[in-house]
């Protein structure tokens, strides 16, 4: 170990991380699978009282007497997500981002993200990275890991609710795991986003012969083998996308990286199987933010149902336990699975670390100096 006090770190721009493989979806899916194993083993750490917090959330008041202070708006927030991930990664990381839907009018993405990686021993910075693609690809890769373990092998029809960027990359990841997809049904609100989604599918996935715009959630879900729900609804339960028992095909997998309101009875009766990315995170959300009517992920719904004695805790399984073989996962072609995806910073750390190390190997990025010798030590 070097006794030098000099600290340099690497700045990686978006073009740098692309060259280092940030858009390699197949590799990203494998990395996500690996980090789920580490979550199942407990070789990770996050913030919060119970060390499973999604992160620190800051929003703005509806009105402000201060002229420069932003005011509340749709999805207008700042978020800090930090974690340690062990295994071969052995890395601490912080994802920091600001979000504002009005960014689109300026030609910017809704959220602008950076990722800082730090040595877990000294705390020294190792890399500051552009993270929009890191976050986007890891977000899409997670439902693909779900599909790898929970979807039937003969998936032909996919239902898409929410035709945004998240579901564009998610469809790409689904095709990595289930390449025989032939039909995509897409439900959204704005005609422009729907037509953009259809064009995207036609241009990128010629094997998909049938792309349908549908008017209702029911149409998107009925007869679909695989469904992804990724919307930005945040106006309470009445605005959450809906799933009813009679709509869901036997053997289907429904992935929900956003709010979703599904019938409770099939979960209570055991007809629908419950899988989370990390159940303790939803318990922290309950304590930090509130219950399902405020924080509308399926995981929060299941935490409420467990707390109220409606659902046995052992019936909610973490995906990592299925990946490791602790839980058998699908045992019947007719099993119906719901996969709640809340987003975990260990995903950013695992994919970010992978890309950072490749960038170092390739000599990408810019070395920045923190100091030669600290002024205070």
Order of alpha helices (4+ residues) and beta strands (2+ residues): beta-alpha-alpha-beta-beta-beta-beta-beta-beta-alpha-beta-alpha-beta-alpha-beta-alpha-beta-beta-beta-beta-alpha-beta-alpha-alpha-beta-alpha-beta-alpha-beta
